[in-house]
Amino acid sequence: MALTYEQSAELMKDPVFVGRVKVACLKYATYIMDEPANTPAHSTRIKWAQNTTTNPDYTAQTLAPTVVMDGAVQQDGAAITDEALQSAVENSVNKTL
């Protein structure tokens, strides 16, 4: 069952959840920094990765609303597994780039 609007809004501000989003962002940023330069949209992706490693708190806070609206997060809320959260974060980043 999907989260209610109130639950979604609370999760977007939950410090533990946003911290998990931050770790997932940093993991994805590391992956992007290691990808080949000929990867499609690499210059945009590498800029995001560099900004994320410089200011991961800002990235996590600004990305959290998009992540919370991901179907897997809507289904499991804060109980989402790290693996599923990683996918939700990567999907959210890819939507915003």
N, C-alpha and C positions, 0 to 999 in steps of 0.2 A: 504494500500500500504506500502510495506517495506521501511525502511529508506535507503537512498543512502549510499554508503561507506563513503562519506564525512560527512553526518549527523551522521552516527554511530560513526565515529572517534571523532567528536565533543562531542557527548553525553557521550562518555567514559571519557572525561576530564571535563565535566560540573560540577562545584562545587556543585550546588544545587542538581543535580541528584545523584552525588556520595554521598552527605550527606544523601539523602533518602535511598540509598543502605546501608549506614552505620547503619541507624536506623533499617532497616529490618534485617541486620546481627545480631545486638544486640538482637533484639526480638527473632530471631531463636536461638541464643546462649543461651538465658535464657530458652527457651523451651527445648533445649538439656540438659542443666544442671539439669533440673527437671525430665527428663525421667528415667525410670527404668534402672538399671545397666545391666539387661539382654537384653536390646534392641540390635538387631544386629549392629555390628560395633561400639558399644558404646564407646570403649576406643579411637578409632580414632575420633569419633564425639566430645567426651568431650575435647580432646586435641584441636580440632579446636575451640570449644566454649571458652575454657580458653584463647587461644591466641587471639581470637576476642575481648573478654572483656578487655584484657590487652592492645591491640593495635588496636582499631576499625578503625582508619583512614587507617592503612596499609591494613587491611582486605578488606575494601571497595574499596580502590584503585586497589588492585590486582584482586578483583572479578568483578569489573565494566565491563571489556571487555566481560567476559562470560555472564553477565547479559544482556548487550546491545544486544548480539546476540540471546537472547531468543525470540521466536516468538511473544509473547505478547508485548515485548518492541519494537521489530521491527515494529509492527503494529501501536502502539500508541505513541512511542517516549517518550519524557518528560511528555506528558499528561497522561501517564499510571496512573491508580488509585493506591492508596496505597495497596489495597488488591491484585491487579494483580501483582504489583511489589514485594510484599511479596512472592507470589508464584514463581515468576521468580527468586528471590534470593534463595529461598529454593531449587528449582530445580537445580540452578547453583552450590550451595554448595554441594548438593548430587552427582552431576556429578564429582566434584573435589575430593571428599573423597574416 
